């Protein structure tokens, strides 16, 4: 996190807000780990930190909330909204107390909307989507080169950025001054296209090779300049004049929404930055076309999702996985169990059967590894055996061996108490087991087991 903080002070082609978001998310995650919170809670804390970072950086608390829900939590629930909203509000309040209430850049584009420009918006959305695909693919091309040393990668970034900046100095820094010029219509078509190509290539190079920084700012600049260029071209072809601010704003929201796979966050951010509710409908139409072009036309899911896929991480795209990932095993596990020795007296067996816990965990030893094991079996199996067995003249003190009873048992494996139900489901599947024995993160002889959870428990909790 210190390295990301250092990158905030470097005047490069990447946005300085990204490290602020990373710092917020990383700090929240570290705090949760120090407090020993379960991993499903860490995910919510990371979303809170990211929302606070965006809110504090751009002074856009609503966009911070929506970004966290779309990109990190990937769901919209009351349980997720409330802590994220609180964190985003606190981030904005602290930022305003320290730096004042000015936003990062004031667009102030109060313009009207004409139905005649709808064809222009559809075509523009398609072009913005193609630009987002180009950026994502170029980013991933460089992202696959992480096997090379950090020194070599950063040297390449510095040399290439410096050479291009000699001819296109607008790519340096945040680019908000260039964006302001595009909004005011003072840039020519050639300059706008040159900035788009240079900024897109250099930002993809820097982000792909591992230079820390943000994607929100660069995507706004690339989209805004591309929108400005399309506005100049469309103005000559359309029967009505196209305001430069209108086309630039469309590009900002469409490019950010497609690159980050966060259309709602892009819409809200643009609304908060521009103070222009008139832009809601055209922005919605354009960002939808851009995102559909990215996903349906080229099968891409945005930069963050592509990075996770490259690292082999499972994307929680369907509802069941998202639901299970926010519930910890500690809240579902069955705590009604007894740990038994390999043998017990007849009296003890009858006592367990008369007032049974649900599970028996029978101690044992693995013959191959000489390690302690726990055999999991329902107490009902012991009760049925006592009813059917011919006990004859056995007394209450006589010993019974579990190994001689041939009781039905469950194939089980261990899982730590901080895991989520999604992790538990994956653990059951990979181990081909029927049940999990929940153990503390720091094992203790006094309390080696915390509970038991079966595949049926998980399905019942989800309502299947």
C-alpha positions as CSV (number, residue, x, y, z in Angstrom):
1,X,0.0,0.0,0.0
2,X,3.0,2.3,0.6
3,X,4.1,1.7,-3.0
4,X,0.6,2.7,-4.2
5,X,0.8,5.8,-2.0
6,X,4.1,6.8,-3.6
7,X,2.6,6.5,-7.1
8,X,0.0,9.1,-6.2
9,X,2.7,11.7,-6.2
10,X,4.1,10.7,-9.6
11,X,3.0,12.8,-12.6
12,X,2.4,10.0,-15.1
13,X,-0.3,9.1,-17.6
14,X,-2.4,7.2,-15.1
15,X,-5.0,8.6,-12.8
16,X,-4.0,9.4,-9.1
17,X,-7.4,8.3,-7.8
18,X,-6.8,4.6,-8.4
19,X,-4.2,4.3,-5.6
20,X,-6.6,6.1,-3.2
21,X,-9.3,3.5,-4.0
22,X,-6.7,0.7,-3.5
23,X,-5.5,2.2,-0.2
24,X,-9.1,2.4,1.0
25,X,-9.9,-1.2,0.1
26,X,-6.5,-2.5,1.3
27,X,-6.8,-0.7,4.6
28,X,-10.3,-2.0,5.2
29,X,-9.3,-5.6,4.4
30,X,-6.3,-5.4,6.7
31,X,-8.4,-4.0,9.5
32,X,-10.9,-6.9,9.1
33,X,-8.0,-9.5,9.2
34,X,-6.6,-7.9,12.3
35,X,-10.1,-8.2,13.9
36,X,-10.3,-11.9,12.8
37,X,-13.5,-11.3,10.8
38,X,-14.8,-14.1,8.5
39,X,-13.9,-13.8,4.8
40,X,-17.5,-13.0,3.7
41,X,-17.3,-9.9,5.9
42,X,-13.9,-8.9,4.4
43,X,-15.6,-8.6,1.0
44,X,-18.0,-6.1,2.4
45,X,-15.2,-4.2,4.1
46,X,-13.2,-4.0,0.9
47,X,-16.3,-2.6,-0.8
48,X,-16.6,0.0,1.9
49,X,-13.0,1.0,1.5
50,X,-13.3,1.3,-2.2
51,X,-16.5,3.4,-2.0
52,X,-14.9,5.7,0.5
53,X,-11.8,6.1,-1.7
54,X,-13.9,7.0,-4.8
55,X,-16.1,9.3,-2.8
56,X,-13.2,11.1,-1.2
57,X,-11.2,11.4,-4.5
58,X,-13.9,12.6,-6.8
59,X,-16.3,14.0,-4.2
60,X,-19.0,11.7,-5.7
61,X,-20.5,9.7,-2.8
62,X,-23.3,8.2,-4.9
63,X,-20.9,6.9,-7.6
64,X,-18.7,5.4,-4.9
65,X,-21.6,3.4,-3.6
66,X,-22.7,2.2,-7.0
67,X,-19.2,1.3,-8.1
68,X,-18.6,-0.8,-4.9
69,X,-21.9,-2.7,-5.5
70,X,-21.4,-3.2,-9.2
71,X,-17.7,-4.1,-9.3
72,X,-16.8,-5.6,-5.9
73,X,-20.0,-7.0,-4.3
74,X,-21.6,-7.6,-7.7
75,X,-25.0,-7.5,-6.1
76,X,-27.5,-5.0,-4.7
77,X,-28.8,-5.9,-1.3
78,X,-29.8,-3.9,1.8
79,X,-27.2,-5.8,3.8
80,X,-24.5,-4.6,1.4
81,X,-25.9,-1.1,0.7
82,X,-26.0,0.2,4.3
83,X,-22.3,-0.2,5.3
84,X,-21.1,0.9,1.9
85,X,-23.3,4.0,2.0
86,X,-22.0,4.9,5.5
87,X,-18.4,4.5,4.3
88,X,-18.9,6.5,1.2
89,X,-20.6,9.4,3.1
90,X,-17.8,9.4,5.7
91,X,-15.2,9.5,2.9
92,X,-16.9,12.5,1.3
93,X,-17.3,14.3,4.6
94,X,-13.6,13.9,5.6
95,X,-12.4,14.9,2.1
96,X,-14.6,18.0,2.2
97,X,-13.4,18.9,5.7
98,X,-9.7,18.7,4.5
99,X,-9.8,19.8,0.9
100,X,-13.1,21.7,0.6
101,X,-16.2,20.9,-1.4
102,X,-14.9,21.5,-4.9
103,X,-15.2,18.5,-7.2
104,X,-12.3,17.1,-9.3
105,X,-13.5,18.9,-12.4
106,X,-16.7,20.9,-13.0
107,X,-18.4,20.0,-16.3
108,X,-21.5,22.1,-15.8
109,X,-23.0,21.0,-19.1
110,X,-26.7,22.1,-18.9
111,X,-27.8,21.3,-22.4
112,X,-31.0,20.2,-23.9
113,X,-31.7,16.9,-25.7
114,X,-33.1,16.5,-29.2
115,X,-34.6,13.3,-30.5
116,X,-32.9,13.9,-33.8
117,X,-29.5,13.0,-32.3
118,X,-30.6,9.5,-31.3
119,X,-29.0,7.9,-34.4
120,X,-25.8,9.7,-33.5
121,X,-25.9,8.3,-30.0
122,X,-26.4,4.7,-31.2
123,X,-23.4,4.9,-33.6
124,X,-21.3,6.7,-31.0
125,X,-22.1,4.0,-28.4
126,X,-20.9,1.3,-30.8
127,X,-17.6,3.2,-31.4
128,X,-17.1,3.7,-27.7
129,X,-17.7,0.0,-27.1
130,X,-15.1,-0.8,-29.8
131,X,-12.6,1.6,-28.2
132,X,-13.2,-0.1,-24.8
133,X,-12.6,-3.5,-26.3
134,X,-9.3,-2.2,-27.9
135,X,-8.2,-0.8,-24.5
136,X,-9.1,-4.0,-22.6
137,X,-7.4,-6.3,-25.1
138,X,-4.3,-4.1,-25.3
139,X,-4.2,-4.0,-21.5
140,X,-4.4,-7.8,-21.2
141,X,-1.7,-8.2,-23.9
142,X,0.7,-6.3,-21.6
143,X,-0.8,-7.8,-18.5
144,X,0.5,-11.3,-19.6
145,X,4.1,-9.9,-19.5
146,X,4.3,-9.8,-15.7
147,X,6.8,-12.6,-15.8
148,X,9.5,-10.0,-16.6
149,X,11.2,-8.1,-13.8
150,X,9.5,-5.0,-12.3
151,X,12.6,-2.9,-13.2
152,X,12.4,-3.9,-16.8
153,X,8.7,-3.3,-17.1
154,X,8.8,0.1,-15.4
155,X,11.8,1.1,-17.6
156,X,9.7,0.3,-20.7
157,X,6.8,2.3,-19.3
158,X,9.0,5.3,-18.7
159,X,10.8,5.2,-22.0
160,X,7.6,4.7,-24.1
161,X,5.6,7.3,-22.1
162,X,8.4,9.9,-22.4
163,X,8.8,9.4,-26.2
164,X,5.1,9.7,-26.9
165,X,4.8,12.6,-24.5
166,X,7.3,14.6,-26.5
167,X,4.8,14.7,-29.4
168,X,1.6,14.4,-27.4
169,X,2.2,16.1,-24.0
170,X,-1.6,16.0,-23.2
171,X,-1.2,12.4,-22.1
172,X,0.8,13.4,-19.0
173,X,-0.9,13.9,-15.6
174,X,-4.6,13.5,-15.0
175,X,-5.6,14.9,-18.4
176,X,-8.4,16.9,-16.9
177,X,-7.1,20.1,-18.5
178,X,-7.3,18.4,-21.9
179,X,-10.8,17.2,-21.0
180,X,-11.8,20.8,-20.1
181,X,-10.5,22.0,-23.5
182,X,-12.5,19.3,-25.2
183,X,-15.7,20.4,-23.3
184,X,-15.1,24.0,-24.3
185,X,-14.7,22.9,-28.0
186,X,-11.2,24.5,-28.4
187,X,-9.4,21.3,-29.6
188,X,-9.3,20.3,-33.3
189,X,-10.3,17.0,-34.6
190,X,-6.7,16.0,-35.3
191,X,-5.6,16.8,-31.7
192,X,-8.6,14.9,-30.2
193,X,-7.9,11.8,-32.2
194,X,-4.2,12.0,-31.4
195,X,-4.9,12.3,-27.7
196,X,-7.3,9.3,-27.8
197,X,-4.8,7.0,-29.6
198,X,-1.8,8.1,-27.5
199,X,-3.7,8.0,-24.1
200,X,-5.3,4.7,-24.9
201,X,-2.0,3.0,-25.9
202,X,0.1,4.4,-23.1
203,X,-2.5,3.9,-20.4
204,X,-3.0,0.3,-21.5
205,X,0.8,-0.2,-21.5
206,X,1.2,1.2,-18.0
207,X,-1.7,-0.5,-16.4
208,X,-0.9,-3.8,-18.1
209,X,2.7,-3.8,-17.1
210,X,1.9,-3.1,-13.5
211,X,2.2,0.6,-12.9
212,X,-0.1,1.5,-10.0
213,X,-2.7,4.1,-10.7
214,X,-6.3,4.6,-11.6
215,X,-8.4,3.7,-14.6
216,X,-11.4,5.9,-13.9
217,X,-9.6,9.2,-14.7
218,X,-7.9,7.9,-17.9
219,X,-11.2,6.3,-19.1
220,X,-13.0,9.6,-18.7
221,X,-10.3,11.5,-20.6
222,X,-10.1,8.9,-23.4
223,X,-13.9,8.7,-23.7
224,X,-14.3,12.5,-23.5
225,X,-11.8,13.2,-26.2
226,X,-13.2,10.4,-28.4
227,X,-16.7,11.9,-27.9
228,X,-15.4,15.3,-28.8
229,X,-14.0,14.0,-32.0
230,X,-17.2,12.1,-32.9
231,X,-19.1,15.3,-32.1
232,X,-17.1,17.3,-34.6
233,X,-17.6,14.6,-37.2
234,X,-21.3,14.1,-36.4
235,X,-22.0,17.8,-36.4
236,X,-21.2,17.9,-40.1
237,X,-23.4,14.9,-40.9
238,X,-26.4,15.4,-38.6
239,X,-29.3,17.8,-39.4
240,X,-28.9,19.5,-36.0
241,X,-25.9,20.9,-34.3
242,X,-24.2,18.8,-31.6
243,X,-23.0,20.6,-28.5
244,X,-19.3,19.7,-27.8
245,X,-20.2,19.3,-24.1
246,X,-22.9,16.8,-25.0
247,X,-20.7,14.6,-27.1
248,X,-17.8,14.7,-24.6
249,X,-20.1,13.7,-21.7
250,X,-21.5,10.8,-23.7
251,X,-17.9,9.6,-24.3
252,X,-17.0,9.9,-20.7
253,X,-19.9,7.9,-19.3
254,X,-19.7,5.3,-22.1
255,X,-16.0,4.6,-21.9
256,X,-15.9,4.5,-18.1
257,X,-18.9,2.2,-18.0
258,X,-17.6,-0.2,-20.6
259,X,-14.0,-0.4,-19.5
260,X,-14.8,-0.9,-15.8
261,X,-18.0,-2.9,-16.5
262,X,-19.8,-0.5,-14.3
263,X,-22.5,1.3,-16.4
264,X,-24.5,2.5,-13.4
265,X,-21.5,3.9,-11.6
266,X,-20.5,5.7,-14.7
267,X,-24.0,7.2,-15.1
268,X,-24.1,8.4,-11.5
269,X,-20.5,9.7,-11.6
270,X,-21.3,11.7,-14.7
271,X,-24.5,13.1,-13.2
272,X,-22.7,14.1,-10.0
273,X,-19.8,15.7,-11.9
274,X,-21.9,17.5,-14.6
275,X,-24.9,18.6,-12.5
276,X,-26.9,18.0,-15.7
277,X,-30.0,15.8,-15.3
278,X,-30.7,16.4,-19.0
279,X,-27.8,14.0,-19.8
280,X,-29.4,11.0,-18.0
281,X,-31.4,9.6,-20.9
282,X,-28.8,10.1,-23.7
283,X,-26.1,8.7,-21.3
284,X,-28.2,5.7,-20.5
285,X,-28.7,4.9,-24.2
286,X,-25.1,5.3,-25.1
287,X,-23.6,3.4,-22.3
288,X,-26.0,0.5,-22.9
289,X,-24.9,0.3,-26.5
290,X,-21.2,0.5,-25.5
291,X,-21.5,-2.2,-22.9
292,X,-23.5,-4.5,-25.2
293,X,-20.8,-4.1,-27.9
294,X,-18.1,-5.0,-25.3
295,X,-19.9,-8.0,-23.9
296,X,-22.1,-9.4,-26.7
297,X,-20.1,-8.3,-29.7
298,X,-16.6,-9.2,-28.4
299,X,-17.2,-11.4,-25.4
300,X,-15.3,-9.2,-23.0
301,X,-16.3,-8.3,-19.4
302,X,-14.2,-5.3,-18.7
303,X,-10.6,-4.9,-17.4
304,X,-11.1,-6.1,-13.8
305,X,-13.0,-9.2,-14.7
306,X,-10.5,-10.1,-17.4
307,X,-7.6,-9.7,-14.9
308,X,-9.4,-12.1,-12.4
309,X,-10.0,-14.6,-15.2
310,X,-6.3,-14.5,-16.1
311,X,-5.4,-15.4,-12.6
312,X,-7.8,-18.3,-12.5
313,X,-10.2,-16.7,-10.0
314,X,-13.9,-17.7,-10.1
315,X,-16.1,-14.8,-11.1
316,X,-19.3,-14.8,-8.9
317,X,-21.6,-14.1,-11.8
318,X,-24.6,-16.1,-10.9
319,X,-27.0,-15.3,-8.0
320,X,-26.4,-18.5,-6.0
321,X,-22.6,-18.0,-5.8
322,X,-23.0,-14.4,-4.9
323,X,-25.5,-15.3,-2.2
324,X,-23.3,-18.0,-0.7
325,X,-20.2,-15.9,-0.8
326,X,-21.7,-13.3,1.7
327,X,-22.6,-15.9,4.3
328,X,-20.1,-17.5,6.7
329,X,-20.0,-21.1,7.7
330,X,-20.0,-20.1,11.3
331,X,-23.6,-18.8,11.0
332,X,-24.9,-22.0,9.4
333,X,-22.9,-24.8,11.0
334,X,-24.6,-27.2,13.4
335,X,-23.1,-27.0,16.9
336,X,-25.0,-30.1,18.2
337,X,-22.2,-32.7,18.2
338,X,-20.2,-34.8,20.6
339,X,-16.6,-35.9,20.2
340,X,-16.3,-39.6,21.2
341,X,-13.4,-42.0,21.7
342,X,-13.2,-45.1,19.4
343,X,-14.9,-47.1,22.1
344,X,-17.6,-46.3,24.7
345,X,-19.6,-48.1,27.3
346,X,-23.1,-49.4,26.7
347,X,-24.4,-46.9,29.2
348,X,-22.8,-44.0,27.4
349,X,-24.2,-45.2,24.1
350,X,-27.7,-45.4,25.5
351,X,-27.3,-41.9,27.0
352,X,-26.3,-40.5,23.6
353,X,-29.2,-42.2,21.9
354,X,-31.8,-41.1,24.4
355,X,-30.9,-37.4,24.4
356,X,-28.9,-37.3,21.2
357,X,-26.9,-34.5,19.7
358,X,-27.2,-34.6,15.9
359,X,-23.6,-35.7,15.2
360,X,-21.0,-38.0,16.6
361,X,-17.4,-37.2,15.9
362,X,-15.5,-40.4,16.6
363,X,-11.7,-40.1,17.1
364,X,-9.4,-42.3,15.1
365,X,-6.0,-42.6,13.5
366,X,-5.1,-42.7,9.8
367,X,-3.1,-45.9,9.3
368,X,-1.1,-44.4,6.4
369,X,-0.2,-41.0,7.8
370,X,-0.4,-41.8,11.5
371,X,-2.5,-38.6,12.1
372,X,-5.6,-38.1,14.1
373,X,-8.9,-38.3,12.3
374,X,-12.5,-37.7,13.1
375,X,-15.2,-40.0,11.7
376,X,-18.6,-38.2,11.3
377,X,-21.8,-40.1,11.8
378,X,-25.4,-39.2,12.7
379,X,-26.5,-40.1,16.2
380,X,-29.6,-41.7,14.7
381,X,-27.4,-44.4,13.3
382,X,-26.3,-45.3,16.9
383,X,-29.9,-45.3,18.1
384,X,-31.0,-47.7,15.3
385,X,-28.1,-50.0,16.0
386,X,-29.0,-50.2,19.7
387,X,-32.6,-51.1,18.8
388,X,-31.6,-53.8,16.4
389,X,-28.5,-55.3,18.1
390,X,-28.8,-58.4,20.3
391,X,-27.1,-57.0,23.4
392,X,-28.0,-60.1,25.6
393,X,-26.5,-60.0,29.0
394,X,-24.3,-57.0,28.4
395,X,-24.0,-54.6,31.3
396,X,-23.9,-50.8,31.2
397,X,-20.1,-50.8,31.8
398,X,-19.3,-53.2,29.0
399,X,-17.4,-51.5,26.1
400,X,-18.6,-51.1,22.5
401,X,-16.3,-50.5,19.6
402,X,-17.5,-48.1,16.9
403,X,-15.5,-50.0,14.3
404,X,-17.5,-53.2,15.0
405,X,-20.9,-51.5,14.7
406,X,-20.7,-50.9,10.9
407,X,-22.6,-47.5,11.3
408,X,-23.2,-45.4,8.3
409,X,-20.7,-42.4,8.3
410,X,-20.1,-39.3,6.2
411,X,-17.0,-38.6,4.3
412,X,-15.8,-35.4,5.8
413,X,-13.0,-32.8,5.5
414,X,-12.0,-29.8,7.6
415,X,-12.6,-26.2,6.8
416,X,-11.7,-23.1,8.9
417,X,-14.3,-21.0,10.6
418,X,-13.6,-17.9,8.6
419,X,-14.7,-19.5,5.3
420,X,-17.9,-18.5,3.4
421,X,-20.6,-20.9,2.3
422,X,-19.3,-20.5,-1.3
423,X,-15.8,-21.7,-0.1
424,X,-17.5,-24.5,1.8
425,X,-19.4,-25.6,-1.3
426,X,-16.2,-25.6,-3.4
427,X,-14.4,-27.6,-0.7
428,X,-17.1,-30.3,-0.6
429,X,-17.0,-30.5,-4.4
430,X,-13.2,-30.7,-4.7
431,X,-12.8,-33.2,-1.9
432,X,-15.9,-35.2,-3.0
433,X,-17.1,-35.1,0.6
434,X,-20.5,-35.1,2.1
435,X,-19.8,-33.0,5.2
436,X,-17.4,-30.4,6.6
437,X,-15.9,-30.3,10.1
438,X,-15.5,-26.6,11.0
439,X,-12.3,-26.0,13.0
440,X,-10.9,-22.7,14.4
441,X,-8.2,-20.9,12.5
442,X,-5.9,-21.3,15.5
443,X,-6.4,-24.9,16.5
444,X,-6.9,-25.6,20.2
445,X,-6.9,-28.9,22.0
446,X,-9.6,-27.6,24.4
447,X,-11.9,-26.9,21.5
448,X,-10.7,-28.6,18.3
449,X,-14.1,-28.5,16.5
450,X,-16.6,-25.7,16.3
451,X,-19.4,-27.4,14.3
452,X,-20.5,-29.5,11.4
453,X,-21.9,-28.5,8.1
454,X,-23.3,-30.7,5.3
455,X,-24.1,-30.3,1.7
456,X,-27.8,-30.5,2.7
457,X,-27.3,-27.6,5.2
458,X,-26.0,-25.4,2.3
459,X,-28.8,-26.3,0.0
460,X,-31.4,-25.8,2.6
461,X,-30.0,-22.4,3.6
462,X,-30.1,-21.3,-0.1
463,X,-33.7,-22.6,-0.3
464,X,-33.0,-25.3,-2.9
